Amino acid sequence: MYIDPGTGSVLFQIIIAGLLGAGVFIKIFWKKIVSLFSKKDASGASTSESPSESEGEAK
């Protein structure tokens, strides 16, 4: 089977574009991916907000 240089170039570009696309996808959704594998409490409450801050907003 003969693959001319033009076909090889297109196949190479498709492979590179796929790898770069996967990299961009992972970069965009990195926090969601990490949250799937990290252990957090089941309530889903944010740990960055202290109880005093949430009480102050309720008043």
mmCIF file of the N, C-alpha and C atoms, coordinates in Angstrom:
data_MODEL
# 
_entry.id   MODEL 
# 
loop_
_atom_site.group_PDB 
_atom_site.id 
_atom_site.type_symbol 
_atom_site.label_atom_id 
_atom_site.label_alt_id 
_atom_site.label_comp_id 
_atom_site.label_asym_id 
_atom_site.label_entity_id 
_atom_site.label_seq_id 
_atom_site.pdbx_PDB_ins_code 
_atom_site.Cartn_x 
_atom_site.Cartn_y 
_atom_site.Cartn_z 
_atom_site.occupancy 
_atom_site.B_iso_or_equiv 
_atom_site.pdbx_formal_charge 
_atom_site.auth_seq_id 
_atom_site.auth_comp_id 
_atom_site.auth_asym_id 
_atom_site.auth_atom_id 
_atom_site.pdbx_PDB_model_num 
ATOM 1   N N  . MET A 1 1  ? 0.854   -1.174 0.000  1.00 0.00 ? 1  MET A N  1 
ATOM 2   C CA . MET A 1 1  ? 0.000   0.000  0.000  1.00 0.00 ? 1  MET A CA 1 
ATOM 3   C C  . MET A 1 1  ? 0.901   1.239  0.000  1.00 0.00 ? 1  MET A C  1 
ATOM 4   N N  . TYR A 1 2  ? 0.623   2.129  -0.895 1.00 0.00 ? 2  TYR A N  1 
ATOM 5   C CA . TYR A 1 2  ? 1.421   3.341  -1.041 1.00 0.00 ? 2  TYR A CA 1 
ATOM 6   C C  . TYR A 1 2  ? 0.677   4.537  -0.450 1.00 0.00 ? 2  TYR A C  1 
ATOM 7   N N  . ILE A 1 3  ? 1.339   5.290  0.427  1.00 0.00 ? 3  ILE A N  1 
ATOM 8   C CA . ILE A 1 3  ? 0.770   6.524  0.981  1.00 0.00 ? 3  ILE A CA 1 
ATOM 9   C C  . ILE A 1 3  ? 1.667   7.667  0.526  1.00 0.00 ? 3  ILE A C  1 
ATOM 10  N N  . ASP A 1 4  ? 1.108   8.538  -0.273 1.00 0.00 ? 4  ASP A N  1 
ATOM 11  C CA . ASP A 1 4  ? 1.906   9.655  -0.774 1.00 0.00 ? 4  ASP A CA 1 
ATOM 12  C C  . ASP A 1 4  ? 2.170   10.672 0.335  1.00 0.00 ? 4  ASP A C  1 
ATOM 13  N N  . PRO A 1 5  ? 3.134   11.569 0.143  1.00 0.00 ? 5  PRO A N  1 
ATOM 14  C CA . PRO A 1 5  ? 3.490   12.535 1.191  1.00 0.00 ? 5  PRO A CA 1 
ATOM 15  C C  . PRO A 1 5  ? 2.321   13.440 1.612  1.00 0.00 ? 5  PRO A C  1 
ATOM 16  N N  . GLY A 1 6  ? 1.435   13.773 0.705  1.00 0.00 ? 6  GLY A N  1 
ATOM 17  C CA . GLY A 1 6  ? 0.290   14.621 1.056  1.00 0.00 ? 6  GLY A CA 1 
ATOM 18  C C  . GLY A 1 6  ? -0.641  13.929 2.027  1.00 0.00 ? 6  GLY A C  1 
ATOM 19  N N  . THR A 1 7  ? -0.911  12.637 1.791  1.00 0.00 ? 7  THR A N  1 
ATOM 20  C CA . THR A 1 7  ? -1.770  11.868 2.686  1.00 0.00 ? 7  THR A CA 1 
ATOM 21  C C  . THR A 1 7  ? -1.112  11.698 4.050  1.00 0.00 ? 7  THR A C  1 
ATOM 22  N N  . GLY A 1 8  ? 0.175   11.426 4.053  1.00 0.00 ? 8  GLY A N  1 
ATOM 23  C CA . GLY A 1 8  ? 0.898   11.288 5.315  1.00 0.00 ? 8  GLY A CA 1 
ATOM 24  C C  . GLY A 1 8  ? 0.879   12.578 6.114  1.00 0.00 ? 8  GLY A C  1 
ATOM 25  N N  . SER A 1 9  ? 0.991   13.703 5.418  1.00 0.00 ? 9  SER A N  1 
ATOM 26  C CA . SER A 1 9  ? 0.958   15.002 6.082  1.00 0.00 ? 9  SER A CA 1 
ATOM 27  C C  . SER A 1 9  ? -0.411  15.257 6.706  1.00 0.00 ? 9  SER A C  1 
ATOM 28  N N  . VAL A 1 10 ? -1.478  14.911 5.988  1.00 0.00 ? 10 VAL A N  1 
ATOM 29  C CA . VAL A 1 10 ? -2.832  15.106 6.514  1.00 0.00 ? 10 VAL A CA 1 
ATOM 30  C C  . VAL A 1 10 ? -3.054  14.207 7.729  1.00 0.00 ? 10 VAL A C  1 
ATOM 31  N N  . LEU A 1 11 ? -2.624  12.967 7.653  1.00 0.00 ? 11 LEU A N  1 
ATOM 32  C CA . LEU A 1 11 ? -2.766  12.057 8.797  1.00 0.00 ? 11 LEU A CA 1 
ATOM 33  C C  . LEU A 1 11 ? -1.984  12.560 10.007 1.00 0.00 ? 11 LEU A C  1 
ATOM 34  N N  . PHE A 1 12 ? -0.789  13.072 9.768  1.00 0.00 ? 12 PHE A N  1 
ATOM 35  C CA . PHE A 1 12 ? 0.020   13.640 10.846 1.00 0.00 ? 12 PHE A CA 1 
ATOM 36  C C  . PHE A 1 12 ? -0.690  14.837 11.482 1.00 0.00 ? 12 PHE A C  1 
ATOM 37  N N  . GLN A 1 13 ? -1.281  15.699 10.664 1.00 0.00 ? 13 GLN A N  1 
ATOM 38  C CA . GLN A 1 13 ? -2.003  16.863 11.182 1.00 0.00 ? 13 GLN A CA 1 
ATOM 39  C C  . GLN A 1 13 ? -3.226  16.445 11.985 1.00 0.00 ? 13 GLN A C  1 
ATOM 40  N N  . ILE A 1 14 ? -3.925  15.396 11.555 1.00 0.00 ? 14 ILE A N  1 
ATOM 41  C CA . ILE A 1 14 ? -5.095  14.904 12.291 1.00 0.00 ? 14 ILE A CA 1 
ATOM 42  C C  . ILE A 1 14 ? -4.671  14.381 13.659 1.00 0.00 ? 14 ILE A C  1 
ATOM 43  N N  . ILE A 1 15 ? -3.575  13.637 13.717 1.00 0.00 ? 15 ILE A N  1 
ATOM 44  C CA . ILE A 1 15 ? -3.090  13.104 14.997 1.00 0.00 ? 15 ILE A CA 1 
ATOM 45  C C  . ILE A 1 15 ? -2.684  14.243 15.933 1.00 0.00 ? 15 ILE A C  1 
ATOM 46  N N  . ILE A 1 16 ? -1.944  15.215 15.431 1.00 0.00 ? 16 ILE A N  1 
ATOM 47  C CA . ILE A 1 16 ? -1.504  16.349 16.254 1.00 0.00 ? 16 ILE A CA 1 
ATOM 48  C C  . ILE A 1 16 ? -2.708  17.162 16.737 1.00 0.00 ? 16 ILE A C  1 
ATOM 49  N N  . ALA A 1 17 ? -3.674  17.410 15.845 1.00 0.00 ? 17 ALA A N  1 
ATOM 50  C CA . ALA A 1 17 ? -4.869  18.172 16.229 1.00 0.00 ? 17 ALA A CA 1 
ATOM 51  C C  . ALA A 1 17 ? -5.670  17.435 17.296 1.00 0.00 ? 17 ALA A C  1 
ATOM 52  N N  . GLY A 1 18 ? -5.767  16.119 17.186 1.00 0.00 ? 18 GLY A N  1 
ATOM 53  C CA . GLY A 1 18 ? -6.474  15.334 18.199 1.00 0.00 ? 18 GLY A CA 1 
ATOM 54  C C  . GLY A 1 18 ? -5.806  15.410 19.556 1.00 0.00 ? 18 GLY A C  1 
ATOM 55  N N  . LEU A 1 19 ? -4.481  15.302 19.565 1.00 0.00 ? 19 LEU A N  1 
ATOM 56  C CA . LEU A 1 19 ? -3.747  15.395 20.834 1.00 0.00 ? 19 LEU A CA 1 
ATOM 57  C C  . LEU A 1 19 ? -3.885  16.778 21.461 1.00 0.00 ? 19 LEU A C  1 
ATOM 58  N N  . LEU A 1 20 ? -3.764  17.815 20.651 1.00 0.00 ? 20 LEU A N  1 
ATOM 59  C CA . LEU A 1 20 ? -3.904  19.176 21.176 1.00 0.00 ? 20 LEU A CA 1 
ATOM 60  C C  . LEU A 1 20 ? -5.336  19.446 21.639 1.00 0.00 ? 20 LEU A C  1 
ATOM 61  N N  . GLY A 1 21 ? -6.310  18.944 20.900 1.00 0.00 ? 21 GLY A N  1 
ATOM 62  C CA . GLY A 1 21 ? -7.707  19.109 21.302 1.00 0.00 ? 21 GLY A CA 1 
ATOM 63  C C  . GLY A 1 21 ? -7.990  18.433 22.631 1.00 0.00 ? 21 GLY A C  1 
ATOM 64  N N  . ALA A 1 22 ? -7.437  17.229 22.814 1.00 0.00 ? 22 ALA A N  1 
ATOM 65  C CA . ALA A 1 22 ? -7.607  16.526 24.086 1.00 0.00 ? 22 ALA A CA 1 
ATOM 66  C C  . ALA A 1 22 ? -6.945  17.305 25.221 1.00 0.00 ? 22 ALA A C  1 
ATOM 67  N N  . GLY A 1 23 ? -5.783  17.891 24.946 1.00 0.00 ? 23 GLY A N  1 
ATOM 68  C CA . GLY A 1 23 ? -5.101  18.692 25.960 1.00 0.00 ? 23 GLY A CA 1 
ATOM 69  C C  . GLY A 1 23 ? -5.902  19.918 26.365 1.00 0.00 ? 23 GLY A C  1 
ATOM 70  N N  . VAL A 1 24 ? -6.495  20.595 25.402 1.00 0.00 ? 24 VAL A N  1 
ATOM 71  C CA . VAL A 1 24 ? -7.318  21.773 25.695 1.00 0.00 ? 24 VAL A CA 1 
ATOM 72  C C  . VAL A 1 24 ? -8.561  21.354 26.473 1.00 0.00 ? 24 VAL A C  1 
ATOM 73  N N  . PHE A 1 25 ? -9.176  20.247 26.092 1.00 0.00 ? 25 PHE A N  1 
ATOM 74  C CA . PHE A 1 25 ? -10.357 19.748 26.795 1.00 0.00 ? 25 PHE A CA 1 
ATOM 75  C C  . PHE A 1 25 ? -10.030 19.462 28.255 1.00 0.00 ? 25 PHE A C  1 
ATOM 76  N N  . ILE A 1 26 ? -8.911  18.791 28.488 1.00 0.00 ? 26 ILE A N  1 
ATOM 77  C CA . ILE A 1 26 ? -8.505  18.473 29.858 1.00 0.00 ? 26 ILE A CA 1 
ATOM 78  C C  . ILE A 1 26 ? -8.206  19.749 30.643 1.00 0.00 ? 26 ILE A C  1 
ATOM 79  N N  . LYS A 1 27 ? -7.558  20.711 30.009 1.00 0.00 ? 27 LYS A N  1 
ATOM 80  C CA . LYS A 1 27 ? -7.237  21.966 30.691 1.00 0.00 ? 27 LYS A CA 1 
ATOM 81  C C  . LYS A 1 27 ? -8.505  22.722 31.091 1.00 0.00 ? 27 LYS A C  1 
ATOM 82  N N  . ILE A 1 28 ? -9.494  22.749 30.220 1.00 0.00 ? 28 ILE A N  1 
ATOM 83  C CA . ILE A 1 28 ? -10.730 23.481 30.510 1.00 0.00 ? 28 ILE A CA 1 
ATOM 84  C C  . ILE A 1 28 ? -11.501 22.817 31.648 1.00 0.00 ? 28 ILE A C  1 
ATOM 85  N N  . PHE A 1 29 ? -11.577 21.506 31.638 1.00 0.00 ? 29 PHE A N  1 
ATOM 86  C CA . PHE A 1 29 ? -12.394 20.801 32.618 1.00 0.00 ? 29 PHE A CA 1 
ATOM 87  C C  . PHE A 1 29 ? -11.570 20.170 33.735 1.00 0.00 ? 29 PHE A C  1 
ATOM 88  N N  . TRP A 1 30 ? -10.380 20.710 34.013 1.00 0.00 ? 30 TRP A N  1 
ATOM 89  C CA . TRP A 1 30 ? -9.478  20.123 34.995 1.00 0.00 ? 30 TRP A CA 1 
ATOM 90  C C  . TRP A 1 30 ? -10.097 20.058 36.391 1.00 0.00 ? 30 TRP A C  1 
ATOM 91  N N  . LYS A 1 31 ? -10.773 21.117 36.833 1.00 0.00 ? 31 LYS A N  1 
ATOM 92  C CA . LYS A 1 31 ? -11.357 21.122 38.178 1.00 0.00 ? 31 LYS A CA 1 
ATOM 93  C C  . LYS A 1 31 ? -12.443 20.063 38.314 1.00 0.00 ? 31 LYS A C  1 
ATOM 94  N N  . LYS A 1 32 ? -13.240 19.867 37.276 1.00 0.00 ? 32 LYS A N  1 
ATOM 95  C CA . LYS A 1 32 ? -14.271 18.833 37.327 1.00 0.00 ? 32 LYS A CA 1 
ATOM 96  C C  . LYS A 1 32 ? -13.639 17.447 37.357 1.00 0.00 ? 32 LYS A C  1 
ATOM 97  N N  . ILE A 1 33 ? -12.569 17.270 36.599 1.00 0.00 ? 33 ILE A N  1 
ATOM 98  C CA . ILE A 1 33 ? -11.884 15.977 36.578 1.00 0.00 ? 33 ILE A CA 1 
ATOM 99  C C  . ILE A 1 33 ? -11.270 15.690 37.937 1.00 0.00 ? 33 ILE A C  1 
ATOM 100 N N  . VAL A 1 34 ? -10.639 16.684 38.547 1.00 0.00 ? 34 VAL A N  1 
ATOM 101 C CA . VAL A 1 34 ? -10.014 16.499 39.863 1.00 0.00 ? 34 VAL A CA 1 
ATOM 102 C C  . VAL A 1 34 ? -11.079 16.218 40.918 1.00 0.00 ? 34 VAL A C  1 
ATOM 103 N N  . SER A 1 35 ? -12.220 16.883 40.828 1.00 0.00 ? 35 SER A N  1 
ATOM 104 C CA . SER A 1 35 ? -13.267 16.676 41.827 1.00 0.00 ? 35 SER A CA 1 
ATOM 105 C C  . SER A 1 35 ? -13.843 15.263 41.748 1.00 0.00 ? 35 SER A C  1 
ATOM 106 N N  . LEU A 1 36 ? -13.766 14.627 40.597 1.00 0.00 ? 36 LEU A N  1 
ATOM 107 C CA . LEU A 1 36 ? -14.243 13.253 40.490 1.00 0.00 ? 36 LEU A CA 1 
ATOM 108 C C  . LEU A 1 36 ? -13.374 12.295 41.289 1.00 0.00 ? 36 LEU A C  1 
ATOM 109 N N  . PHE A 1 37 ? -12.077 12.587 41.370 1.00 0.00 ? 37 PHE A N  1 
ATOM 110 C CA . PHE A 1 37 ? -11.145 11.687 42.026 1.00 0.00 ? 37 PHE A CA 1 
ATOM 111 C C  . PHE A 1 37 ? -10.765 12.116 43.435 1.00 0.00 ? 37 PHE A C  1 
ATOM 112 N N  . SER A 1 38 ? -11.195 13.285 43.872 1.00 0.00 ? 38 SER A N  1 
ATOM 113 C CA . SER A 1 38 ? -10.848 13.744 45.214 1.00 0.00 ? 38 SER A CA 1 
ATOM 114 C C  . SER A 1 38 ? -11.930 13.351 46.202 1.00 0.00 ? 38 SER A C  1 
ATOM 115 N N  . LYS A 1 39 ? -11.513 13.184 47.450 1.00 0.00 ? 39 LYS A N  1 
ATOM 116 C CA . LYS A 1 39 ? -12.457 12.827 48.505 1.00 0.00 ? 39 LYS A CA 1 
ATOM 117 C C  . LYS A 1 39 ? -12.989 14.104 49.135 1.00 0.00 ? 39 LYS A C  1 
ATOM 118 N N  . LYS A 1 40 ? -14.294 14.265 49.086 1.00 0.00 ? 40 LYS A N  1 
ATOM 119 C CA . LYS A 1 40 ? -14.948 15.408 49.722 1.00 0.00 ? 40 LYS A CA 1 
ATOM 120 C C  . LYS A 1 40 ? -16.129 14.888 50.527 1.00 0.00 ? 40 LYS A C  1 
ATOM 121 N N  . ASP A 1 41 ? -16.630 15.725 51.447 1.00 0.00 ? 41 ASP A N  1 
ATOM 122 C CA . ASP A 1 41 ? -17.776 15.298 52.237 1.00 0.00 ? 41 ASP A CA 1 
ATOM 123 C C  . ASP A 1 41 ? -19.021 15.188 51.348 1.00 0.00 ? 41 ASP A C  1 
ATOM 124 N N  . ALA A 1 42 ? -19.944 14.336 51.746 1.00 0.00 ? 42 ALA A N  1 
ATOM 125 C CA . ALA A 1 42 ? -21.120 14.033 50.926 1.00 0.00 ? 42 ALA A CA 1 
ATOM 126 C C  . ALA A 1 42 ? -22.099 15.194 50.858 1.00 0.00 ? 42 ALA A C  1 
ATOM 127 N N  . SER A 1 43 ? -22.032 16.137 51.791 1.00 0.00 ? 43 SER A N  1 
ATOM 128 C CA . SER A 1 43 ? -22.994 17.234 51.792 1.00 0.00 ? 43 SER A CA 1 
ATOM 129 C C  . SER A 1 43 ? -22.754 18.200 50.642 1.00 0.00 ? 43 SER A C  1 
ATOM 130 N N  . GLY A 1 44 ? -21.541 18.244 50.110 1.00 0.00 ? 44 GLY A N  1 
ATOM 131 C CA . GLY A 1 44 ? -21.227 19.123 48.994 1.00 0.00 ? 44 GLY A CA 1 
ATOM 132 C C  . GLY A 1 44 ? -21.038 20.567 49.404 1.00 0.00 ? 44 GLY A C  1 
ATOM 133 N N  . ALA A 1 45 ? -20.922 20.824 50.698 1.00 0.00 ? 45 ALA A N  1 
ATOM 134 C CA . ALA A 1 45 ? -20.741 22.187 51.185 1.00 0.00 ? 45 ALA A CA 1 
ATOM 135 C C  . ALA A 1 45 ? -19.341 22.682 50.864 1.00 0.00 ? 45 ALA A C  1 
ATOM 136 N N  . SER A 1 46 ? -19.244 23.953 50.613 1.00 0.00 ? 46 SER A N  1 
ATOM 137 C CA . SER A 1 46 ? -17.948 24.549 50.313 1.00 0.00 ? 46 SER A CA 1 
ATOM 138 C C  . SER A 1 46 ? -17.165 24.711 51.599 1.00 0.00 ? 46 SER A C  1 
ATOM 139 N N  . THR A 1 47 ? -15.895 24.322 51.559 1.00 0.00 ? 47 THR A N  1 
ATOM 140 C CA . THR A 1 47 ? -15.067 24.424 52.757 1.00 0.00 ? 47 THR A CA 1 
ATOM 141 C C  . THR A 1 47 ? -14.444 25.803 52.890 1.00 0.00 ? 47 THR A C  1 
ATOM 142 N N  . SER A 1 48 ? -14.517 26.637 51.835 1.00 0.00 ? 48 SER A N  1 
ATOM 143 C CA . SER A 1 48 ? -13.884 27.945 51.896 1.00 0.00 ? 48 SER A CA 1 
ATOM 144 C C  . SER A 1 48 ? -14.734 28.967 52.654 1.00 0.00 ? 48 SER A C  1 
ATOM 145 N N  . GLU A 1 49 ? -16.000 28.699 52.817 1.00 0.00 ? 49 GLU A N  1 
ATOM 146 C CA . GLU A 1 49 ? -16.888 29.637 53.500 1.00 0.00 ? 49 GLU A CA 1 
ATOM 147 C C  . GLU A 1 49 ? -16.987 29.250 54.972 1.00 0.00 ? 49 GLU A C  1 
ATOM 148 N N  . SER A 1 50 ? -16.685 30.180 55.836 1.00 0.00 ? 50 SER A N  1 
ATOM 149 C CA . SER A 1 50 ? -16.759 29.889 57.258 1.00 0.00 ? 50 SER A CA 1 
ATOM 150 C C  . SER A 1 50 ? -18.198 30.046 57.738 1.00 0.00 ? 50 SER A C  1 
ATOM 151 N N  . PRO A 1 51 ? -18.569 29.402 58.848 1.00 0.00 ? 51 PRO A N  1 
ATOM 152 C CA . PRO A 1 51 ? -19.946 29.493 59.359 1.00 0.00 ? 51 PRO A CA 1 
ATOM 153 C C  . PRO A 1 51 ? -20.352 30.918 59.714 1.00 0.00 ? 51 PRO A C  1 
ATOM 154 N N  . SER A 1 52 ? -19.418 31.729 60.194 1.00 0.00 ? 52 SER A N  1 
ATOM 155 C CA . SER A 1 52 ? -19.772 33.090 60.581 1.00 0.00 ? 52 SER A CA 1 
ATOM 156 C C  . SER A 1 52 ? -20.155 33.922 59.356 1.00 0.00 ? 52 SER A C  1 
ATOM 157 N N  . GLU A 1 53 ? -19.553 33.663 58.217 1.00 0.00 ? 53 GLU A N  1 
ATOM 158 C CA . GLU A 1 53 ? -19.887 34.400 57.007 1.00 0.00 ? 53 GLU A CA 1 
ATOM 159 C C  . GLU A 1 53 ? -21.306 34.068 56.545 1.00 0.00 ? 53 GLU A C  1 
ATOM 160 N N  . SER A 1 54 ? -21.682 32.782 56.590 1.00 0.00 ? 54 SER A N  1 
ATOM 161 C CA . SER A 1 54 ? -23.011 32.411 56.128 1.00 0.00 ? 54 SER A CA 1 
ATOM 162 C C  . SER A 1 54 ? -24.097 32.905 57.085 1.00 0.00 ? 54 SER A C  1 
ATOM 163 N N  . GLU A 1 55 ? -23.788 32.993 58.392 1.00 0.00 ? 55 GLU A N  1 
ATOM 164 C CA . GLU A 1 55 ? -24.766 33.518 59.349 1.00 0.00 ? 55 GLU A CA 1 
ATOM 165 C C  . GLU A 1 55 ? -24.982 35.014 59.146 1.00 0.00 ? 55 GLU A C  1 
ATOM 166 N N  . GLY A 1 56 ? -23.935 35.719 58.803 1.00 0.00 ? 56 GLY A N  1 
ATOM 167 C CA . GLY A 1 56 ? -24.049 37.153 58.587 1.00 0.00 ? 56 GLY A CA 1 
ATOM 168 C C  . GLY A 1 56 ? -24.908 37.482 57.378 1.00 0.00 ? 56 GLY A C  1 
ATOM 169 N N  . GLU A 1 57 ? -24.895 36.642 56.373 1.00 0.00 ? 57 GLU A N  1 
ATOM 170 C CA . GLU A 1 57 ? -25.716 36.865 55.182 1.00 0.00 ? 57 GLU A CA 1 
ATOM 171 C C  . GLU A 1 57 ? -27.185 36.601 55.446 1.00 0.00 ? 57 GLU A C  1 
ATOM 172 N N  . ALA A 1 58 ? -27.492 35.724 56.414 1.00 0.00 ? 58 ALA A N  1 
ATOM 173 C CA . ALA A 1 58 ? -28.883 35.354 56.675 1.00 0.00 ? 58 ALA A CA 1 
ATOM 174 C C  . ALA A 1 58 ? -29.632 36.442 57.433 1.00 0.00 ? 58 ALA A C  1 
ATOM 175 N N  . LYS A 1 59 ? -28.950 37.311 58.129 1.00 0.00 ? 59 LYS A N  1 
ATOM 176 C CA . LYS A 1 59 ? -29.620 38.329 58.960 1.00 0.00 ? 59 LYS A CA 1 
ATOM 177 C C  . LYS A 1 59 ? -30.157 39.462 58.162 1.00 0.00 ? 59 LYS A C  1 
# 
